[in-house]
Amino acid sequence: MYAKTIAELQSEGRTPEILFWVGCAGSFDARAQKVTKALCEILNHVGVEFAILGNEERCTGDPARRAGNEFLFQMTAMMNIETLNMYGVKKIVAACPHCFNVLKNEYPALGGNYEVVHHTQLLQELIQSGRLKLKEGGSFAGKRITYHDSCYLGRANDVYEAPRALLETLDGELVEMKRSRKNGLCCGAGGAQMWKEDESGDKRINIERIEEALGTNPDIVAANCPFCITMLQDGLKAKEKNESVMVYDLSEMILQRL
């Protein structure tokens, strides 16, 4: 699996259809790298000409802003915007809702105006247009699948239907948690909580959330965010259920049906 950088493509006189914003987790976290590879494989399979920034991509600055370091956020964001505008980027796909949210809603105020989609939206778009065709049946047919709405895709951006539409194509049985959609519960990592020590309390949020998920008696917990995947997997380990219940990103599930 190889993804060309936008610099490489433009040196060949080509303009990518879309820029894939890989993000810090998708670049450096071993679990999230699997999601990066899955999305790249799907896009290559479909024939979507895409590119990445490679070494020119920095953190979006989202964790800095959430943690209260506005100066660091603006400095990082301005450098990214300068790079994106230099390449004339028009459309961006992100597999991380945190990157998606900040690029879509917070970069415009600093001069970064792009069409930004989450990878679940792009995959649904490709299926609806007929560009992405899935095989019948597959390993998810008849499986009980519960879906976790990530905060930055769900409540922050009202994206609820695209991920569920993807799950419908997998022929599994979607079993909703008690708290879902607008009433979804955070995995415990949002708002820069991923980077700090626990505060005192009776229970970790990811344990609370995974208990809700397990209450649906699922075979699979589907997610759309690298932070959520980490927190949900940690919750399953704490409950000693990580061997019997799997956590997948939606792109990994779609890849298995190509």
Buried (B, 14 or more C-beta within 10 A) or exposed (E): EEBBBBBEBBEEEEEBBBBBBBBBBBBEBEBBBBBBBBBBBBBBBBEBEBBBBBEBBBBBBBBBBBBEBEEBBBEBBBEBBEBBEEBEBBBBBBBBBBBBBBBBEBBEEBEBEBEBBBBBBBBBBBBEEEEBEBEEEBEBEEBBBBBBBBBBBBBBBEBBEBBBBBBEBBBBBBBEBEBBBEEBBBBBBBBBBBEEEEEEEEEBBBBBBBBBBBEBEBBBBBBBBBBBBBBBBBBBEBBEBBEEBBBBBBBBBBBBBE
